[in-house]
Amino acid sequence: MGTWGSGNFESDTALDHLSAVVGRLVDEVAEAMAGDPVGIEPDEYWGEAVPCQLELLHVLAQAGHAGCELPKAEVIEGWKETFMAVWERSIDGLEPKPEYKKERREVLIRTFDQLAADARQAEVDEAG
């Protein structure tokens, strides 16, 4: 079809690019979650980057652009279980203030939950 509008994501090329970006975000999270759990501890790179990746995926999904292929909700929920288990067993070693620990836990849970909700909605939209 080529180009169907003047928006930044209203062409085949733009959607191909978006699909590649989303794919990279998902692949990096999947790799981090399947790797050594030490890599997703709160003071490690992927312990910080995984939630960032999930937030970016959520923003893209909420924008409603085609080409934003999310993992199944069950996959995201599995990631949440794995990530939070690592976080819970390692966060106290960093001696966070209680309020930070409480707030950060809430943010992390919300981050996973909102993306899982996006994935469930995408599944409904595809079926409908």
C-alpha positions as CSV (number, residue, x, y, z in Angstrom):
1,M,0.0,0.0,0.0
2,G,3.0,2.3,0.6
3,T,1.8,5.5,2.3
4,W,-1.7,6.2,3.5
5,G,-1.3,9.4,5.5
6,S,1.0,12.2,6.6
7,G,1.7,10.8,10.1
8,N,5.1,9.5,11.1
9,F,3.7,5.9,11.2
10,E,1.5,6.0,8.2
11,S,3.6,4.2,5.7
12,D,4.8,0.6,5.2
13,T,8.4,1.7,5.8
14,A,7.6,3.4,9.0
15,L,5.7,0.4,10.3
16,D,8.5,-1.9,9.3
17,H,10.8,0.3,11.3
18,L,8.5,0.3,14.3
19,S,8.1,-3.4,14.1
20,A,11.9,-3.8,14.2
21,V,12.2,-1.5,17.2
22,V,9.4,-3.3,19.1
23,G,11.0,-6.6,18.2
24,R,14.4,-5.5,19.6
25,L,12.8,-4.3,22.8
26,V,10.9,-7.6,23.3
27,D,13.9,-9.7,22.3
28,E,16.2,-7.9,24.8
29,V,13.7,-8.3,27.6
30,A,13.2,-12.0,26.8
31,E,17.0,-12.6,26.7
32,A,17.5,-10.8,30.0
33,M,14.7,-12.7,31.7
34,A,16.1,-16.1,30.4
35,G,19.6,-15.3,31.4
36,D,21.5,-15.4,34.7
37,P,19.2,-14.0,37.4
38,V,22.1,-11.9,38.7
39,G,21.8,-9.8,35.5
40,I,18.3,-8.5,36.6
41,E,19.1,-7.7,40.2
42,P,18.2,-4.1,41.1
43,D,21.7,-2.8,40.9
44,E,22.5,-4.5,37.5
45,Y,22.0,-3.0,34.0
46,W,19.1,-5.2,33.1
47,G,17.5,-4.8,36.5
48,E,17.1,-1.1,35.5
49,A,16.7,-1.5,31.8
50,V,14.0,-4.2,31.7
51,P,11.4,-2.0,33.3
52,C,12.4,0.8,30.9
53,Q,11.9,-1.5,28.0
54,L,8.5,-2.5,29.3
55,E,7.5,1.1,29.8
56,L,8.5,1.9,26.2
57,L,6.5,-1.0,24.9
58,H,3.5,0.2,26.9
59,V,3.7,3.7,25.5
60,L,3.9,2.3,22.0
61,A,1.0,0.0,22.6
62,Q,-1.1,2.8,24.0
63,A,-0.3,5.0,21.0
64,G,-2.2,2.4,19.0
65,H,0.3,2.0,16.2
66,A,0.0,-1.1,14.1
67,G,3.2,-3.2,14.2
68,C,3.5,-3.2,18.0
69,E,3.5,-6.9,18.4
70,L,3.6,-7.6,22.1
71,P,4.3,-11.0,23.8
72,K,1.3,-12.9,25.1
73,A,0.1,-11.7,28.5
74,E,1.1,-15.0,30.1
75,V,4.7,-14.4,29.0
76,I,4.7,-10.9,30.5
77,E,3.2,-12.3,33.7
78,G,5.9,-15.0,33.8
79,W,8.5,-12.2,33.4
80,K,6.9,-10.4,36.3
81,E,7.1,-13.4,38.5
82,T,10.8,-14.0,37.7
83,F,11.8,-10.4,37.9
84,M,10.0,-9.6,41.2
85,A,11.4,-12.8,42.8
86,V,14.9,-11.6,42.0
87,W,14.1,-8.1,43.1
88,E,12.6,-9.2,46.4
89,R,15.5,-11.4,47.3
90,S,18.2,-8.9,46.4
91,I,16.8,-5.4,47.2
92,D,17.5,-5.4,50.9
93,G,21.2,-6.0,50.2
94,L,21.2,-2.5,48.7
95,E,19.8,-1.0,52.0
96,P,17.1,1.1,50.4
97,K,14.9,3.4,52.5
98,P,11.6,1.7,53.3
99,E,9.6,4.3,51.5
100,Y,11.7,3.9,48.3
101,K,11.4,0.1,48.5
102,K,7.6,0.3,48.8
103,E,7.2,2.8,46.0
104,R,9.6,1.1,43.7
105,R,7.9,-2.3,44.2
106,E,4.6,-0.6,43.3
107,V,6.1,0.9,40.1
108,L,7.6,-2.3,39.0
109,I,4.4,-4.3,39.5
110,R,2.4,-1.6,37.7
111,T,4.9,-1.6,34.8
112,F,4.5,-5.4,34.3
113,D,0.7,-5.3,34.9
114,Q,0.0,-2.5,32.4
115,L,2.0,-4.2,29.6
116,A,0.2,-7.5,30.3
117,A,-3.1,-5.6,30.1
118,D,-2.0,-4.1,26.8
119,A,-1.2,-7.6,25.5
120,R,-4.6,-8.9,26.6
121,Q,-6.3,-6.0,24.9
122,A,-4.3,-6.7,21.7
123,E,-5.5,-10.3,21.8
124,V,-9.1,-9.2,22.1
125,D,-8.7,-6.7,19.3
126,E,-7.1,-9.3,17.0
127,A,-9.9,-11.8,17.8
128,G,-12.7,-9.2,17.3
